[in-house]
């Protein structure tokens, strides 16, 4: 989201925050909580934990604001904090589960964790959509967080390679390699669901 | 063009995303015709992901979400105590997120306050006034705890609860020490509880 399309621009709100204006930060929280919450929720598929982690990310961002130098966009900087917070959570979960493979760090029961009620749709559409969602969740679960994150950023958020690279602070080559691998892995995982 | 696995992956990724034409990767397609199926599958999977996942979600109880962040920041800023760790908050917050009714949240705050009081030292001088921090997750409810010298008691007040019928029996909470307490019902501000230790 370009700074100059917003009113007031992020840069103005950030300056006010750095001068101690918490109301300005409240406005930034309102502006970006939906995106941050969605990113975290898509990664961990549990609404209670996503809520906690999103709050944690915003609290960390507030504390780090004095060091924010505007050499990147505020949302890109915020996203990185949320990304690191999510990864720390996944790492701790992975250690708790005691599995060697990072890919197995998310427990299967989290896939079926109760979610916030969403707008109702026709029962048959709902059943089919739930089936597809479960299938995609299971396939994404087999990816490492690195691969899961980039494929979601590419396909769901529609970001360009350079935008993804900037957000997660890796090279474009790394982004493209991860996308390629994620697609191949998803194709294999979804073979039964989508017989070619 | 120099071929390398990394270079080939770059080209194929761009080709799947429509940035390169079939002609641009004809060498790769000749070597592995199954790549056409990979492109078709990848695009279909992308469409499914866009259908099922959202780039932005409505945060449940958005105002409360913001309020909690503000409260936590102000708490950490105003005290010298070590901030509550994320792990401890994670154990507490999921309980709060499940308590949907205002009364349930306020009741939980009251129980937390009572438990907090039981941790206080038994010998408190009459001049030892201590304000214990009390917190109500529901922003419409104000929790206060004040030692009252005249009464020789710690007074816990919850202001902002919905009024309840004074004829109703309130059950569920009893002071673990010196079970002498008075429940006072206020029609305007809800339930007041006076706990005497």
Interface residues (C-beta under 8 A of the other chain):
Chain A: X22 X26 X29 X30 X33 X34 X35 X37 X38 X41 X42 X47 X48 X49 X51 X52 X54 X55 X56 X58 X59 X62 X116 X129 X132 X133 X136 X151 X152 X154 X155 X156 X157 X158 X173 X176 X177 X179 X180 X183 X184 X186 X187 X190 X194 X196
Chain B: X6 X9 X10 X12 X13 X14 X16 X17 X37 X38 X40 X41 X42 X44 X45 X46 X48 X49 X50 X51 X52 X53 X54 X55 X56 X57 X58 X59 X60 X62 X65 X66 X68 X69 X70 X72 X73 X76 X86 X89 X90 X93 X94 X97
